Amino acid sequence: MSIKKFDMLQNKYLPFWIITFAFLGGLILPVLVMDGMFMDGVLYAAVSKNLANGYGTMWWLKYSEYGFAEHVTFHEHPPLIFWIQSVFFKVFGNGMYTERIYSFFTCLVTAFLMIKTWKLITKDNESLSKLSWIAIIMWMLIPVSFWAYQNNIQENTMGIFSLLSVFFALKAVHLKERVWMYLFLSGLMIFCAGFSKGLPGLFTLGTVFFHWVFFRKQSFWMMLLQNTFVIIVCFGTLGLILLIPDAKESLSIYFHDRLGSRVSGAAEENNNLYRAESHFYILKRMFWELLPLMIVSVITLLIYKINKVSSKLEKEHYKWIGFFVVIGLCGSVPIMLTLVQKTFYAVGSLPYFAVAFALIIAPGMAERIARIDVSKRGHKVFRVISIVLILGVLIVTALQVGKVSRNKNVLHDLYLVDEHIPENTVINVHPSMHNEWDMRVYLVRYWLISVDFNEERKHDFYLMNKDLGKTPDSSYVLIELPTRKYDLYQRIED
């Protein structure tokens, strides 16, 4: 291909790429730069920040002075994500933007891996290979996708390792490149996904098997050998780690108290916050989350038909669509096994659905773009519009700095009480405020202030929700502050 033709090809696709990342950034950045974040995201940031600052160790993570879920140390999840995010705190410091930088970083890495995976499966079709941006748009059309990256949830990181495991597996079994090395890497990445989120991270263990189901590029026995090898690498890595005494002791708490109770159903009884009314809740939520993709696909295909644009799928496209849908279902349907369900638990499965739906409309888009004449005024205007859009996103994002996206009253009060409470201290909080997790995690994340619900242990400060209509005993006096939700009391000398 001549340099001139190559440049023309790039000019055709560049505005689409600019608009894609304007769309991605516009959905995430304006919220991400604001104060306030989903409780889980703040919690994970707090544990990671503590590790970065020497409060806790690799295997004995710390949340606060009185621990978490009846343990002095933190064992709600495997430690890998906290290790990774703690590096960001060491590099970028303890400010509130560190977890936001990390969360957006995971978004960009996920987008990059989706692009690489798209190019792998369209390797023999140059026109389709240029359309990976469609998958990114489809991915961002799923509401919980962009919400996840606004809120630093664990599935963001887990999803990266899952995508890497699929990418490496396809390099081995589809492209036949360095088969055993890539299968080893695939198994290692599945382990990392599991070491990030536990059992949900293992949903790509059957990638080699499902590839065989749709493509039959090797014999059944070779597929079985290869898939077994991937499983051995995954669990063998875990076995090696369990040889470390601290790792074994720490992970045994996670396996028994966290994972064991979830599987047995004990967590379903105790975790009403995330308890669903039915095991089928996640299927209903997945339908609504994927509905925008279905609507866009149907409308796009109708437009192709009206404009007589060929959108015929080749046989291999159908195979890839089936393959990615099945992988996506592996990452979402098993959530039904427990009643502790939230839609964001399925975030790791969403890139696969996005790729599948993108493949449906990609052939017609390739033909439509092939008709574009880059020398015409319309395409030049299109390029200008794309640049204006991304500049608009940057301006809107900058205007959100200093604002609050959620928990406005909570944060308003906590910034006021922080002026009176020393960092790295413990305060009393009324026992009935136990479920006010937003307040609790912000105190730990921003100021390492731990809360104690035991009123027999008296600390220097006492935080009380105004709505309770209660006051602590006479050993505390009210500090007059213009708060909205909480009153702060200070203990007087006996």
SEMI-137390 format. One record per residue (C-alpha): x, y, z. Coordinates in pm, 1 decimal, m for minus. Example, Ala and Ser with C-alpha at 12.3 -4.5 7.8 and 13.67 -1.06 7.14 Angstrom:
! SEMI-137390
+----------+----------+----------+
:       px :       py :       pz :
+----------+----------+----------+
:   1230.0 :   m450.0 :    780.0 :
:   1367.0 :   m106.0 :    714.0 :
+----------+----------+----------+
! end
This chain:
! SEMI-137390
+----------+----------+----------+
:       px :       py :       pz :
+----------+----------+----------+
:      0.0 :      0.0 :      0.0 :
:    138.8 :    341.4 :    m96.2 :
:    201.5 :    610.3 :    167.4 :
:    m69.4 :    825.7 :      8.0 :
:   m332.2 :    551.8 :     28.8 :
:   m224.0 :    469.9 :    383.1 :
:   m268.8 :    831.7 :    487.7 :
:   m613.6 :    844.5 :    326.6 :
:   m711.2 :    529.0 :    515.2 :
:   m595.6 :    682.2 :    840.3 :
:   m785.7 :   1002.7 :    769.6 :
:  m1103.3 :    804.0 :    718.6 :
:  m1086.2 :    638.9 :   1057.1 :
:   m922.5 :    907.2 :   1271.7 :
:  m1245.0 :   1107.1 :   1337.6 :
:  m1420.4 :    787.9 :   1445.9 :
:  m1141.6 :    718.0 :   1694.9 :
:  m1150.2 :   1072.5 :   1828.2 :
:  m1527.4 :   1055.4 :   1875.6 :
:  m1494.7 :    714.1 :   2042.8 :
:  m1254.8 :    841.7 :   2306.3 :
:  m1452.0 :   1163.6 :   2345.9 :
:  m1753.5 :    942.4 :   2417.9 :
:  m1557.7 :    726.3 :   2661.4 :
:  m1401.2 :   1023.1 :   2836.3 :
:  m1725.6 :   1219.1 :   2843.5 :
:  m1904.4 :    939.5 :   3027.8 :
:  m1632.6 :    886.2 :   3286.0 :
:  m1403.5 :   1184.3 :   3343.7 :
:  m1653.1 :   1456.4 :   3449.6 :
:  m1776.3 :   1232.7 :   3733.7 :
:  m1435.9 :   1086.8 :   3813.2 :
:  m1277.2 :   1426.1 :   3889.0 :
:  m1550.3 :   1515.0 :   4138.4 :
:  m1534.2 :   1428.7 :   4506.7 :
:  m1754.0 :   1143.0 :   4623.5 :
:  m1746.5 :    783.1 :   4512.2 :
:  m1936.9 :    457.9 :   4554.4 :
:  m1871.9 :    308.9 :   4897.0 :
:  m1686.3 :     m1.1 :   4772.3 :
:  m1449.4 :    207.0 :   4561.8 :
:  m1361.8 :    428.7 :   4858.9 :
:  m1313.2 :    120.5 :   5076.5 :
:  m1069.4 :    m38.4 :   4830.4 :
:   m882.6 :    289.0 :   4797.3 :
:   m857.5 :    316.4 :   5176.4 :
:   m705.1 :    m30.6 :   5213.7 :
:   m463.5 :     35.3 :   4925.1 :
:   m359.7 :    372.5 :   5065.9 :
:   m301.4 :    216.7 :   5406.4 :
:    m75.5 :    m48.5 :   5254.3 :
:    120.8 :    215.2 :   5064.3 :
:    175.9 :    405.8 :   5388.7 :
:    289.5 :    106.7 :   5591.1 :
:    m38.1 :     50.2 :   5773.2 :
:    m76.7 :   m321.3 :   5711.0 :
:    138.2 :   m561.0 :   5508.9 :
:    106.2 :   m753.9 :   5183.5 :
:    m66.6 :  m1050.6 :   5341.5 :
:   m218.1 :   m870.8 :   5639.5 :
:   m398.4 :   m575.1 :   5490.4 :
:   m549.9 :   m318.6 :   5726.5 :
:   m869.2 :   m118.6 :   5691.1 :
:   m898.4 :     54.7 :   6028.9 :
:   m799.2 :     22.4 :   6392.3 :
:  m1092.9 :   m206.9 :   6467.7 :
:  m1060.5 :   m407.9 :   6150.6 :
:  m1332.7 :   m524.8 :   5916.3 :
:  m1598.0 :   m798.0 :   5944.4 :
:  m1482.1 :   m927.5 :   6282.6 :
:  m1115.9 :   m942.8 :   6179.9 :
:   m841.3 :   m704.2 :   6284.3 :
:   m698.1 :   m737.0 :   5933.3 :
:   m880.3 :   m710.9 :   5600.3 :
:   m973.0 :  m1036.6 :   5424.0 :
:  m1281.0 :   m949.3 :   5220.5 :
:  m1096.6 :  m1011.8 :   4892.4 :
:   m768.9 :  m1161.0 :   4770.4 :
:   m488.9 :   m903.7 :   4790.8 :
:   m362.9 :   m853.4 :   4433.3 :
:   m570.5 :   m544.3 :   4347.8 :
:   m467.5 :   m375.1 :   4671.6 :
:   m102.5 :   m444.4 :   4595.1 :
:   m135.3 :   m289.3 :   4250.0 :
:   m337.2 :     11.5 :   4362.4 :
:    m97.7 :     76.3 :   4652.3 :
:    176.7 :    135.0 :   4395.0 :
:    m32.4 :    419.3 :   4253.0 :
:    m57.9 :    569.4 :   4602.7 :
:    318.4 :    549.6 :   4639.5 :
:    364.2 :    724.4 :   4304.3 :
:     81.1 :    980.7 :   4314.7 :
:     42.8 :   1033.4 :   4690.5 :
:   m258.3 :   1016.5 :   4921.1 :
:   m478.2 :   1278.4 :   4750.6 :
:   m828.5 :   1187.5 :   4637.6 :
:   m729.6 :   1173.2 :   4271.2 :
:   m503.4 :    870.2 :   4308.8 :
:   m781.9 :    610.5 :   4299.1 :
:   m942.2 :    808.7 :   4018.9 :
:   m622.8 :    796.0 :   3815.1 :
:   m606.5 :    423.8 :   3883.3 :
:   m968.5 :    364.0 :   3787.5 :
:   m934.3 :    552.6 :   3458.0 :
:   m607.2 :    371.0 :   3392.5 :
:   m789.9 :     36.0 :   3419.6 :
:  m1049.0 :    168.9 :   3174.5 :
:   m784.2 :    261.7 :   2917.5 :
:   m603.6 :    m70.8 :   2957.8 :
:   m931.8 :   m257.2 :   2912.0 :
:  m1005.7 :    m56.5 :   2595.7 :
:   m655.6 :   m131.1 :   2465.4 :
:   m698.8 :   m504.7 :   2525.0 :
:  m1037.5 :   m500.9 :   2354.2 :
:   m871.1 :   m338.9 :   2053.5 :
:   m593.4 :   m598.6 :   2052.2 :
:   m846.8 :   m881.8 :   2079.2 :
:  m1053.2 :   m733.9 :   1794.7 :
:   m747.8 :   m710.1 :   1572.2 :
:   m661.3 :  m1070.8 :   1652.2 :
:  m1000.8 :  m1206.8 :   1547.2 :
:  m1016.0 :   m986.2 :   1234.0 :
:   m654.5 :  m1043.3 :   1138.0 :
:   m742.7 :  m1160.6 :    788.3 :
:   m989.4 :   m879.8 :    713.2 :
:   m820.9 :   m539.6 :    690.1 :
:  m1142.2 :   m338.8 :    660.9 :
:  m1291.7 :   m496.6 :    974.1 :
:   m962.7 :   m475.3 :   1159.9 :
:   m990.2 :    m95.3 :   1150.8 :
:  m1327.2 :    m98.2 :   1327.6 :
:  m1232.0 :   m195.1 :   1682.3 :
:  m1362.8 :    143.4 :   1793.8 :
:  m1715.3 :      6.9 :   1743.1 :
:  m1654.9 :   m244.2 :   2023.0 :
:  m1539.1 :     37.9 :   2252.3 :
:  m1855.3 :    237.8 :   2183.0 :
:  m2072.5 :    m69.2 :   2239.9 :
:  m1891.3 :   m131.7 :   2567.9 :
:  m1951.7 :    223.6 :   2687.3 :
:  m2319.7 :    206.0 :   2588.9 :
:  m2369.0 :    m41.3 :   2873.4 :
:  m2462.2 :    181.4 :   3170.2 :
:  m2284.0 :    m18.9 :   3438.5 :
:  m1964.7 :    m18.0 :   3228.7 :
:  m1895.7 :    352.2 :   3254.7 :
:  m2038.4 :    360.2 :   3609.4 :
:  m1777.7 :    102.6 :   3711.4 :
:  m1489.0 :    322.8 :   3600.3 :
:  m1636.5 :    621.2 :   3778.8 :
:  m1623.0 :    424.2 :   4102.7 :
:  m1301.6 :    221.1 :   4125.6 :
:  m1465.8 :   m118.9 :   4169.1 :
:  m1258.5 :   m436.9 :   4177.1 :
:  m1408.2 :   m582.6 :   3861.1 :
:  m1221.7 :   m312.3 :   3665.7 :
:   m886.9 :   m472.3 :   3745.9 :
:  m1012.4 :   m829.5 :   3739.6 :
:  m1148.0 :   m768.1 :   3388.9 :
:   m801.5 :   m674.5 :   3262.8 :
:   m657.4 :  m1010.2 :   3364.8 :
:   m959.8 :  m1191.4 :   3221.2 :
:   m915.2 :  m1016.6 :   2885.6 :
:   m545.1 :  m1099.1 :   2888.4 :
:   m624.4 :  m1465.3 :   2955.3 :
:   m861.3 :  m1478.2 :   2656.6 :
:   m619.0 :  m1289.4 :   2433.2 :
:   m330.5 :  m1522.9 :   2514.8 :
:   m550.8 :  m1830.7 :   2475.3 :
:   m661.7 :  m1714.6 :   2129.6 :
:   m301.9 :  m1647.3 :   2029.8 :
:   m232.8 :  m2010.5 :   2113.7 :
:   m535.4 :  m2198.6 :   1982.5 :
:   m654.4 :  m1973.2 :   1699.8 :
:   m333.3 :  m1826.1 :   1560.6 :
:   m119.7 :  m2126.8 :   1667.7 :
:    159.2 :  m1896.8 :   1783.6 :
:    395.4 :  m2027.4 :   2055.2 :
:    110.2 :  m2243.2 :   2174.8 :
:    235.1 :  m2362.8 :   2512.7 :
:    390.1 :  m2031.5 :   2612.6 :
:     64.6 :  m1844.9 :   2545.0 :
:   m138.9 :  m2114.0 :   2717.3 :
:     87.7 :  m2077.0 :   3019.5 :
:     34.4 :  m1699.6 :   3016.0 :
:   m340.4 :  m1752.4 :   2981.1 :
:   m347.3 :  m1975.6 :   3289.5 :
:   m133.2 :  m1726.9 :   3480.9 :
:   m369.4 :  m1440.7 :   3393.2 :
:   m670.9 :  m1644.3 :   3507.0 :
:   m494.5 :  m1696.1 :   3836.4 :
:   m435.5 :  m1319.3 :   3860.4 :
:   m804.5 :  m1255.1 :   3789.5 :
:   m897.5 :  m1497.8 :   4065.8 :
:   m633.3 :  m1347.5 :   4294.6 :
:   m805.5 :  m1015.7 :   4233.9 :
:  m1168.7 :  m1108.5 :   4295.8 :
:  m1185.7 :  m1474.4 :   4394.7 :
:  m1406.5 :  m1730.6 :   4218.8 :
:  m1571.0 :  m1475.9 :   3981.1 :
:  m1228.9 :  m1417.9 :   3826.1 :
:  m1206.1 :  m1777.2 :   3702.6 :
:  m1481.3 :  m1749.6 :   3441.6 :
:  m1240.8 :  m1768.8 :   3144.6 :
:  m1106.3 :  m2110.8 :   3243.8 :
:  m1306.9 :  m2266.6 :   2959.6 :
:  m1179.0 :  m2037.8 :   2682.2 :
:   m985.6 :  m2313.8 :   2504.6 :
:  m1284.4 :  m2548.8 :   2527.2 :
:  m1533.1 :  m2294.6 :   2391.5 :
:  m1296.5 :  m2203.7 :   2108.0 :
:  m1289.6 :  m2571.5 :   2013.7 :
:  m1671.6 :  m2586.4 :   2027.8 :
:  m1703.9 :  m2308.3 :   1770.8 :
:  m1392.2 :  m2348.4 :   1554.2 :
:  m1259.5 :  m2707.2 :   1584.5 :
:   m903.1 :  m2605.0 :   1494.0 :
:   m756.7 :  m2901.1 :   1682.8 :
:   m868.8 :  m3245.1 :   1791.6 :
:  m1083.7 :  m3294.5 :   2097.4 :
:   m797.6 :  m3463.8 :   2282.6 :
:   m553.9 :  m3184.7 :   2204.0 :
:   m812.2 :  m2930.6 :   2322.2 :
:   m859.2 :  m3129.3 :   2642.3 :
:   m483.4 :  m3141.7 :   2699.2 :
:   m447.6 :  m2768.9 :   2636.4 :
:   m739.7 :  m2667.8 :   2858.6 :
:   m614.1 :  m2898.5 :   3132.7 :
:   m272.3 :  m2734.6 :   3106.1 :
:   m430.8 :  m2390.0 :   3152.8 :
:   m618.8 :  m2511.5 :   3461.9 :
:   m301.8 :  m2669.5 :   3605.9 :
:   m107.1 :  m2346.0 :   3557.6 :
:   m382.9 :  m2145.0 :   3725.4 :
:   m424.1 :  m2362.8 :   4033.3 :
:    m58.1 :  m2462.9 :   4040.3 :
:     33.2 :  m2097.1 :   4083.3 :
:   m206.2 :  m2075.8 :   4375.6 :
:    m47.6 :  m2388.8 :   4522.0 :
:    298.5 :  m2232.7 :   4503.2 :
:    178.2 :  m1918.3 :   4677.1 :
:     21.2 :  m2123.7 :   4955.1 :
:    370.2 :  m2254.0 :   5034.9 :
:    437.3 :  m1909.9 :   5183.5 :
:    330.4 :  m1936.0 :   5551.8 :
:    182.7 :  m1584.8 :   5578.3 :
:      2.9 :  m1627.6 :   5246.8 :
:   m147.2 :  m1959.6 :   5354.6 :
:   m266.8 :  m1822.9 :   5688.1 :
:   m407.7 :  m1503.1 :   5537.9 :
:   m579.8 :  m1670.0 :   5243.2 :
:   m726.7 :  m1940.3 :   5464.9 :
:   m922.6 :  m1667.1 :   5644.1 :
:  m1052.6 :  m1543.3 :   5307.9 :
:  m1140.8 :  m1894.4 :   5185.9 :
:  m1315.7 :  m1992.6 :   5508.6 :
:  m1479.5 :  m1674.8 :   5636.5 :
:  m1552.3 :  m1487.4 :   5314.7 :
:  m1571.3 :  m1736.4 :   5030.0 :
:  m1696.4 :  m2025.6 :   5243.5 :
:  m1982.8 :  m1826.2 :   5392.0 :
:  m2081.6 :  m1694.4 :   5049.3 :
:  m2097.5 :  m2043.9 :   4899.3 :
:  m2279.2 :  m2189.6 :   5200.3 :
:  m2535.4 :  m1911.2 :   5198.0 :
:  m2440.8 :  m1756.5 :   5531.2 :
:  m2344.3 :  m1435.0 :   5357.1 :
:  m2686.6 :  m1421.0 :   5199.4 :
:  m2840.3 :  m1404.8 :   5543.6 :
:  m2600.9 :  m1141.9 :   5674.7 :
:  m2545.5 :   m921.0 :   5371.3 :
:  m2886.2 :   m762.5 :   5320.1 :
:  m2722.0 :   m465.0 :   5151.1 :
:  m2655.0 :   m667.3 :   4834.5 :
:  m2921.6 :   m933.4 :   4875.4 :
:  m3142.1 :   m987.6 :   4568.7 :
:  m3504.8 :  m1095.8 :   4585.0 :
:  m3449.0 :  m1376.8 :   4335.9 :
:  m3163.3 :  m1581.2 :   4193.5 :
:  m3276.9 :  m1456.0 :   3850.4 :
:  m3220.5 :  m1091.8 :   3944.5 :
:  m2888.8 :  m1076.5 :   3760.3 :
:  m3046.5 :  m1205.4 :   3436.9 :
:  m3307.8 :   m931.4 :   3447.6 :
:  m3042.0 :   m669.0 :   3515.4 :
:  m2818.5 :   m798.4 :   3237.2 :
:  m3106.6 :   m771.6 :   2991.4 :
:  m3158.0 :   m404.4 :   3076.8 :
:  m2784.6 :   m331.8 :   3071.1 :
:  m2744.2 :   m490.7 :   2727.4 :
:  m3065.3 :   m341.8 :   2588.0 :
:  m2888.6 :    m29.2 :   2450.0 :
:  m2662.3 :   m258.8 :   2244.6 :
:  m2961.4 :   m447.2 :   2110.6 :
:  m3140.4 :   m124.3 :   2016.1 :
:  m2834.3 :     26.9 :   1848.1 :
:  m2770.8 :   m295.9 :   1656.5 :
:  m3129.7 :   m320.7 :   1530.4 :
:  m3144.6 :     46.8 :   1430.3 :
:  m2807.3 :     26.3 :   1255.3 :
:  m2908.5 :   m283.0 :   1059.0 :
:  m3232.7 :   m111.7 :    954.2 :
:  m3035.3 :    189.7 :    833.0 :
:  m2809.5 :    m42.1 :    633.9 :
:  m3113.6 :   m202.9 :    472.8 :
:  m3277.4 :    130.2 :    386.7 :
:  m2954.4 :    259.9 :    233.6 :
:  m2882.1 :    m73.7 :     62.3 :
:  m2558.0 :   m124.8 :    251.2 :
:  m2440.8 :   m484.9 :    258.2 :
:  m2418.3 :   m606.5 :    619.1 :
:  m2391.2 :   m978.2 :    550.3 :
:  m2197.2 :  m1171.6 :    811.5 :
:  m1951.1 :  m1437.4 :    709.6 :
:  m1966.1 :  m1780.8 :    867.8 :
:  m1667.2 :  m1706.2 :   1088.7 :
:  m1837.6 :  m1391.5 :   1221.0 :
:  m2122.3 :  m1600.8 :   1355.3 :
:  m1871.9 :  m1827.3 :   1525.8 :
:  m1697.3 :  m1534.6 :   1692.2 :
:  m2027.4 :  m1382.8 :   1801.4 :
:  m2128.2 :  m1712.9 :   1959.7 :
:  m1787.2 :  m1752.2 :   2122.8 :
:  m1788.4 :  m1407.7 :   2284.4 :
:  m2149.5 :  m1433.2 :   2397.3 :
:  m2072.9 :  m1764.9 :   2570.5 :
:  m1764.7 :  m1618.9 :   2742.3 :
:  m1975.8 :  m1323.5 :   2852.8 :
:  m2241.5 :  m1554.9 :   2990.9 :
:  m1974.4 :  m1747.1 :   3182.6 :
:  m1886.1 :  m1421.5 :   3356.9 :
:  m2243.4 :  m1324.4 :   3445.5 :
:  m2481.0 :  m1620.7 :   3472.1 :
:  m2293.9 :  m1793.9 :   3762.9 :
:  m2379.4 :  m1492.1 :   3979.2 :
:  m2724.2 :  m1654.1 :   4000.4 :
:  m2581.9 :  m1919.8 :   4234.6 :
:  m2597.8 :  m1675.8 :   4525.1 :
:  m2858.0 :  m1422.5 :   4633.3 :
:  m2583.6 :  m1168.8 :   4705.8 :
:  m2600.5 :   m994.8 :   4369.2 :
:  m2517.5 :   m657.0 :   4222.3 :
:  m2510.1 :   m568.7 :   3853.7 :
:  m2150.1 :   m449.9 :   3874.7 :
:  m2042.3 :   m802.9 :   3968.1 :
:  m2082.3 :   m879.5 :   3594.9 :
:  m1864.0 :   m590.5 :   3473.0 :
:  m1580.3 :   m827.7 :   3380.3 :
:  m1808.3 :  m1004.0 :   3131.5 :
:  m1925.9 :   m692.0 :   2947.0 :
:  m1635.5 :   m643.7 :   2700.0 :
:  m1719.9 :   m982.0 :   2545.8 :
:  m2083.1 :   m886.6 :   2484.9 :
:  m1962.7 :   m555.5 :   2339.8 :
:  m1733.0 :   m732.2 :   2093.1 :
:  m2013.6 :   m971.0 :   1991.8 :
:  m2259.3 :   m689.2 :   1918.8 :
:  m1989.5 :   m487.8 :   1741.2 :
:  m1927.9 :   m782.3 :   1507.7 :
:  m2295.8 :   m775.8 :   1408.7 :
:  m2280.6 :   m422.5 :   1267.7 :
:  m1914.8 :   m409.0 :   1164.6 :
:  m1944.5 :   m549.0 :    807.4 :
:  m2201.1 :   m286.4 :    707.6 :
:  m1994.8 :    m12.6 :    870.5 :
:  m1687.0 :   m127.1 :    680.0 :
:  m1872.0 :    m96.4 :    349.3 :
:  m2017.0 :    241.6 :    445.9 :
:  m1676.9 :    383.4 :    543.3 :
:  m1523.3 :    247.0 :    223.5 :
:  m1749.8 :    488.6 :     34.5 :
:  m1616.4 :    792.7 :    219.8 :
:  m1425.4 :   1042.0 :      9.5 :
:  m1178.7 :   1211.8 :    243.2 :
:  m1133.6 :   1500.3 :      1.7 :
:  m1495.2 :   1609.4 :     27.7 :
:  m1603.0 :   1893.9 :    252.1 :
:  m1837.8 :   1671.5 :    454.0 :
:  m1554.4 :   1457.2 :    585.3 :
:  m1344.8 :   1762.2 :    671.4 :
:  m1637.4 :   1900.9 :    873.1 :
:  m1669.3 :   1561.4 :   1040.5 :
:  m1303.3 :   1579.8 :   1147.7 :
:  m1353.9 :   1925.8 :   1292.3 :
:  m1663.5 :   1812.9 :   1483.5 :
:  m1473.1 :   1520.9 :   1632.6 :
:  m1198.4 :   1752.1 :   1759.1 :
:  m1453.8 :   1996.9 :   1901.0 :
:  m1621.6 :   1710.6 :   2084.5 :
:  m1307.0 :   1594.2 :   2259.3 :
:  m1213.8 :   1952.1 :   2349.7 :
:  m1564.7 :   1993.4 :   2488.8 :
:  m1519.9 :   1686.4 :   2705.6 :
:  m1194.1 :   1824.8 :   2846.4 :
:  m1354.6 :   2161.9 :   2920.9 :
:  m1659.9 :   2006.8 :   3087.9 :
:  m1431.4 :   1780.8 :   3292.0 :
:  m1221.4 :   2075.2 :   3408.5 :
:  m1537.2 :   2258.4 :   3517.8 :
:  m1633.7 :   1969.1 :   3748.7 :
:  m1316.5 :   1987.0 :   3955.6 :
:  m1400.6 :   2082.4 :   4312.8 :
:  m1761.5 :   1964.5 :   4289.6 :
:  m1918.4 :   1666.0 :   4464.3 :
:  m2087.0 :   1382.1 :   4274.2 :
:  m2243.3 :   1194.0 :   4568.0 :
:  m2266.2 :   1196.9 :   4950.2 :
:  m2259.4 :   1576.3 :   4941.6 :
:  m2388.9 :   1628.6 :   5296.0 :
:  m2168.2 :   1354.9 :   5439.1 :
:  m1853.9 :   1499.5 :   5282.6 :
:  m1953.8 :   1855.6 :   5375.1 :
:  m1967.5 :   1756.7 :   5741.9 :
:  m1661.4 :   1535.3 :   5742.6 :
:  m1442.7 :   1811.5 :   5602.3 :
:  m1564.7 :   2032.3 :   5888.4 :
:  m1510.3 :   1778.2 :   6165.9 :
:  m1168.9 :   1688.6 :   6023.5 :
:  m1049.4 :   2033.6 :   6127.1 :
:  m1092.8 :   1925.1 :   6489.3 :
:  m1001.7 :   1554.8 :   6483.3 :
:   m633.4 :   1456.0 :   6445.3 :
:   m549.9 :   1212.0 :   6169.5 :
:   m478.8 :    848.7 :   6254.2 :
:   m708.6 :    845.5 :   6555.4 :
:  m1023.0 :    668.2 :   6681.8 :
:  m1359.8 :    830.6 :   6751.4 :
:  m1682.2 :    706.9 :   6904.8 :
:  m1987.7 :    667.1 :   6682.4 :
:  m2335.2 :    572.0 :   6801.0 :
:  m2397.0 :    195.5 :   6756.9 :
:  m2710.0 :    256.5 :   6547.6 :
:  m2489.7 :    422.1 :   6283.5 :
:  m2315.3 :     94.6 :   6204.6 :
:  m2456.0 :     77.9 :   5849.9 :
:  m2355.9 :    433.6 :   5758.2 :
:  m2074.7 :    298.5 :   5544.6 :
:  m2025.7 :    612.0 :   5338.0 :
:  m1929.2 :    806.1 :   5648.0 :
:  m1710.0 :    524.3 :   5775.4 :
:  m1507.7 :    466.2 :   5459.0 :
:  m1449.2 :    837.5 :   5389.8 :
:  m1311.5 :    885.8 :   5741.3 :
:  m1062.5 :    603.5 :   5687.2 :
:   m974.5 :    689.7 :   5329.0 :
:   m911.7 :   1061.4 :   5374.3 :
:   m790.8 :   1087.2 :   5734.8 :
:   m736.0 :    733.1 :   5866.5 :
:   m992.5 :    801.3 :   6135.4 :
:  m1133.1 :    475.9 :   6271.9 :
:  m1476.8 :    450.9 :   6431.2 :
:  m1564.2 :    260.8 :   6748.2 :
:  m1925.8 :    160.1 :   6818.2 :
:  m1848.0 :     38.1 :   7169.4 :
:  m1954.1 :    322.3 :   7399.3 :
:  m1772.3 :    164.5 :   7694.2 :
:  m1446.0 :    257.0 :   7525.5 :
:  m1443.3 :    635.3 :   7544.6 :
:  m1238.9 :    830.1 :   7291.2 :
:  m1173.1 :   1202.7 :   7259.8 :
:  m1444.8 :   1262.9 :   6999.3 :
:  m1797.5 :   1137.0 :   6938.4 :
:  m1983.6 :   1166.7 :   6605.1 :
:  m2362.5 :   1157.1 :   6617.1 :
:  m2620.7 :   1160.0 :   6337.5 :
:  m2856.4 :   1453.4 :   6396.2 :
:  m3157.2 :   1246.6 :   6288.0 :
:  m3115.3 :   1012.0 :   6583.9 :
:  m3218.4 :   1284.5 :   6828.0 :
:  m2962.5 :   1152.5 :   7075.5 :
:  m2660.4 :   1292.4 :   7256.2 :
:  m2367.1 :   1112.0 :   7417.9 :
:  m2328.8 :   1116.6 :   7794.4 :
:  m2233.6 :   1425.0 :   7992.7 :
:  m1862.0 :   1361.7 :   7951.5 :
:  m1890.9 :   1503.6 :   7598.3 :
:  m1968.7 :   1860.7 :   7493.1 :
:  m2097.6 :   1972.1 :   7153.6 :
:  m1860.8 :   2151.1 :   6918.2 :
:  m2061.1 :   2419.1 :   6739.2 :
:  m2016.6 :   2360.0 :   6366.0 :
:  m2235.6 :   2445.6 :   6062.5 :
:  m2289.8 :   2077.4 :   5985.8 :
:  m2589.7 :   1930.4 :   5802.3 :
:  m2598.7 :   1565.0 :   5899.8 :
:  m2369.2 :   1504.0 :   6195.2 :
:  m2287.5 :   1663.1 :   6530.4 :
:  m1936.7 :   1640.5 :   6669.5 :
:  m1877.9 :   1615.3 :   7044.1 :
:  m1550.5 :   1641.5 :   7231.5 :
:  m1475.7 :   1466.6 :   7555.0 :
:  m1400.9 :   1690.4 :   7851.3 :
:  m1148.5 :   1605.8 :   8119.9 :
:  m1286.2 :   1407.9 :   8413.8 :
+----------+----------+----------+
! end
